[in-house]
Amino acid sequence: MSSRIRVVVAKPGLDGHDRGAKVVARALRDAGMEVIYTGLHQTPEQIVETAIQEDADAIGLSVLSGAHMTLFRRVIELLKEREADDIVVFGGGIIPNDDIPQLEAMGVARIFTPGTSTQSIVEWVREHIGSRVASR
């Protein structure tokens, strides 16, 4: 089994701007991780199915549409339903600071807000997901 971190980067919902998601996906890939980018307009069901089929260690969601509470909640619920809640969910986008504690309470491991450096994201993924991968 590969010891490389496998991350699904996804754009759930209707928002059509994916530059940030592509930048993060490239940064993770350049840091030696395996990255599966699902493209625009993915449903939570499609994202979870991809993560399970790809044996992903994490799902990174990019949400700019304002539907972050609903979309993150549904991904977390589906992972639990599929008994795949060992897959770490993190994300970013246009998410109000007041919503971050609620997202973390529902099981989102980390939210990166606009302006976060890609290096910070890479370091967080290495630290929080890399240790899980190394122990398999």
N, C-alpha and C positions, 0 to 999 in steps of 0.2 A: 504494500500500500504506500502511496506517495506521502511524503512528510511535508509537502508544500501546502500552504494554506490555500483553500479553495473558496472563492467568494463569488456569489451571484450579485451583480449590480443591476438594479431594476428601477424602472420608471412606472410606478403604478398610476392608474387613473387616466385622466384626460389631458393633463398638461403636456404640451408639446415641445418643451424646451429641455434638451438633454445635454447641453454643452458641459455643465458641471459634472453630471454623471459620467460622461466620457473622460473628462479630465481625471476624476478620481479613479476610474477603471484603469486608465493608462498608468497612473502613479502606482497603483497596487501591482499591476503587471510588471512595471519597470523595477519594482522592489522584489521581484521573484515569486510573486503569488500567481496562482492560476485564477483567472478572472473570466466569468461567463457574463457577458452583457446581454440582457434580454431585449433591449430596444424599447421603443415608446409604447404607451397605451396598453400596458400589461395589467391583467386582472390579478388580484391577490391569489386566486386559484392557480393561474399560470405560473406565477412567481414561485409559489410553494412547490408545485409539481416540478419545475425546473431544478430547484434547490435539492429536492429529494433525488431526482434522477441523476443529477450531477454529483451527488455525494458531497454537497457543499458544507463547509464549516460555518459559513456566515452568509447573511443576506444584507446587502447595503441598499436601502431604499432612498430615492431622491424624490422629494415631493415639494412642488412649488405651487400647487393648485389651491391650497387651503383645506384640502380634504385629508390632512395628515392623521387626525384622530381616528377617523373611520378606516383609512387604508392600513395604518400600522396595526390597529386593533384586529382587523380581519386577518392579516398575515399571521399574527401571533395566535389567534384562535385556530386557524387552519393547521399551523405547525403542531399545536396540541392535539387536535383531532387526528392528525396523521402520525402521532407519536414520534414527531421529529422536533420536539421543542428543545433538543440539544443544539439545534442550529441557532447561532447567535444572530440577533437582529439589531442592526444599527442604521443610522440614517442621517439625512441632512436635507437642507433646502430652506424654504421660507417658512420657518416655524417659530411662532412667538415664544419668548422665554417663559411666559406663564404656562404654556402647554407642556414644557419639557418635563416637569415633575410627574405629570399625569402619564405621559408616555413611558417614563421610566418605571412607574408603578405598574403599568400593564405588561412590562417585560422587555421594553426596548433598552438595550444595553447602553447606548450612547447616541446623542444627537449632536451633530456638527452644524453650527450655524454659519451663515455667509461670512466669508473672510477667513475661515479656518484654513490653515496651510495644508497642502496635500501631505507634506512631511509629518504633520501632527496626526493626520488620519492614518498614514502608513505605520507610524510608531504605535498608535493605539491598537490597531489591528494586530500587529506583531506581538504586542504585550498581552492582549486579552484573548486572542484566538490562537496565536502561535503556541502558547503553553499547552493548550488543549490538544493541538495537533501532535505535538512532540510526545504527549503521554499515551498516544494510541498504540 
